[in-house]
Each structure stands twice: as C-alpha cells, then as structure tokens.
Amino acid sequence: MKSSEIRALKVEEIQSKLADSREELMKLRFQQVTGQLTDSSRLRIVRRDVARMETILREQKAAMEGEA
C-alpha cells in the first residue's frame, strides 16, 4: 500500500488494516519457520506496510494534539 492510499483512509480504517497486516505478518513468520513460505519477499512488503501505517497514525495523532 502506498502512503497516499493510507492517508486517504479514516483512522478507524487504518487501524483495522493495521490489525489485518499484523495478523498476516504473524502467519507469514510461522510459515517461514516451518518451511512452508514460498514467497519470502512478502514478509518484507508486509513489514514495511505495517511500519508505514503506524507512522501515518502517529503523524495524524500528533496533528490532532497540535490542534487542540
């Protein structure tokens, strides 16, 4: 997911997508440990998506606190 796509979402939507991505990351890690993972690049992509969503959420919360 691109950062512009994430910024277009509401906070609740970002949080739900973040939870889904974290769950996917956990499943991918288990697959890697058991040797069932075929596309190892997916781990990197999902990990970066999680970081991107966390960063945007933190930015949005900081902006809200700055306004108040």
GIQUIRA-V298689 format. One record per backbone hydrogen bond with DSSP energy under -1.0 kcal/mol. NH is the residue of the N-H (numbers start at 1). CO is the residue of the C=O. E is the energy in kcal/mol with one decimal. If there is no record, write none. Layout:
NH_CO_E, NH_CO_E
This chain:
6_2_-1.8, 7_3_-2.6, 9_6_-1.5, 14_10_-2.3, 15_11_-2.4, 16_12_-2.0, 17_13_-2.4, 18_14_-2.5, 19_15_-2.1, 20_16_-2.1, 21_17_-2.5, 22_18_-2.4, 23_19_-2.0, 24_20_-2.4, 25_21_-2.5, 26_22_-2.1, 27_23_-2.2, 28_24_-2.5, 29_25_-2.3, 30_26_-2.1, 31_27_-2.3, 32_28_-2.2, 33_29_-2.2, 34_30_-2.2, 36_31_-2.3, 37_31_-1.2, 42_39_-1.3, 45_41_-1.9, 46_42_-2.7, 47_43_-2.4, 48_44_-2.1, 49_45_-2.1, 50_46_-2.4, 51_47_-2.0, 52_48_-2.5, 53_49_-2.5, 54_50_-2.5, 55_51_-2.3, 56_52_-2.2, 57_53_-2.4, 58_54_-2.3, 59_55_-2.3, 60_56_-2.5, 61_57_-2.4, 62_58_-2.2, 63_59_-2.1, 64_60_-2.0, 65_61_-2.2, 66_62_-1.9, 67_63_-1.5, 68_64_-1.4
